[in-house]
């Protein structure tokens, strides 16, 4: 490996050629792809997500899956795998954000229902309160829809 780059495209290309020759993904190739996935996850647009380690593994596995689809006539496998990793990360982020939204909507509905049912106001930190009360429908909305 080159000291300038954490993964050189020449070394990566040579390892892929070996893979196509003998059909075995070498340990070195595994590490190169995993290093790429880890490095991309440190970029600003992916920094701070609690599910980042899961994203890295997902990106790495997706690269291994599509390794056999690499076109050896192209001499820059780095770009190929970087693109796969980025697309995998964005898909993972989208799926995770949808899950987070559903979670906050469910919590919002539960809190509103409890407050309505027991005629109380639940105390919670401001950052949580903001998410709960700005998410989805309220219990009053649900009551109105049911009565119509």
C-alpha positions, 0 to 999 in steps of 0.5 A: 500500500502507498503511504500517501493513500490508505488504499491505492487504486493500483493495489486494489486493481491487482487484488481484484485481478487475483480474485478473477483469476482464482475466485478467492477474495484475499484477506488483503482485498477484504481489508482494503474494501473494509478500510474504504467503507470505514474511511467514507463513513468518517466523511462529514455527511455521515458523521454523527450517526449512531448507526455508522458501524452498521452502515460500514458493514453494510457498505463492505458487504455490498462491495463484496457482493458486487465484486464479481460485477466489476469490469476489469477493462476499467482501471479505477476500482476505487471509484467503483467501490466508492460509488457502491459504498456511497449509495449503500450509505444513503439507502441505509440513512434513508431507511434509518431516518424513516424508522426514526420518524415512525418511532417519534410519531408512535411516541408522540401518539402515546404521549398525547393519548396519555396526556388526554386520557389522564389529564396530565402533562408529561415532563420531559427534556426540551429536546425530547419534547420538541421531537415528540410534539412536532412528530406526526398526528396528535391524539386529538386529531385521531379522535376527530378522525374517528368521530367523523 
